[in-house]
């Protein structure tokens, strides 16, 4: 048997999607309602100033406020989905059914990660777009001026990639990838309460990491070396990129080995 076959991988993805369609529908319904509720705050804000409403004077501030809460919601959804790596093997019947499928462990792990990452991201984007369309039509019926958040989001994403340096963009993406890798490892490591325990471990490691960075920076910059602050920032960014890349690769590798060696409780 080939170690990785795309047909078996696609069948595993289809099995996750079809086998959990009811749960997926409930989750997407909840995400849609959450996105729509966040966007309704914009309608409440504009209703209070409807008498002297000026469209271009308030759209940017409202969009930023909405995107902050949408970003928090999306981060929580990705962390929660990553911590559900082993959620489909909790019972004895589910465990036996999953690990006796005619596919390799690598295909099962890759399919599960794809379903949890790309599937949840696509589902969240669909819920966001549907909620944006509904609130835009509702707002247009109330004020005769449509306002959709999707163009703002696309513009902000484009500005992020064009106005920041390659090091800043890479570091930001790696920080997000680290969070997902950490919750994936927590899901493979903790049998119970993986989301809560991983969050606590991340909080503790974050405190230790920040304390260590401040200590090293203070000790290094307090010496009589002739290094400018700009050079120090660039060196620290490159070092952070290397560290985050190594940590992410290590976390995903450990997650795979723990997934492969998972035993029935």
Secondary structure by P-SEA (a helix, b strand, c coil): cccccaaaaaaaaaaaaaaaaaaaaaaaaaaaaaaaaaaaaaaaaaaaacccccccccaaaaaaaaaaaaaaaaaaaaaaaaaacccccccaaaaaaaaaccccaaaaaaaaaaaaaaaaaaaaaaaaaaaaaaaaaaaaaaccbbbbaaaaaaaaaaaaaccccaaaaaaaaaaaaaaaaaaaaaaaccccaaaaaaaaaaaaaaaaaaaaaaaaaaaaaaccccccaaaaaaaaaaaaaaaaaaaaaaaaaaaaaaaaacccc
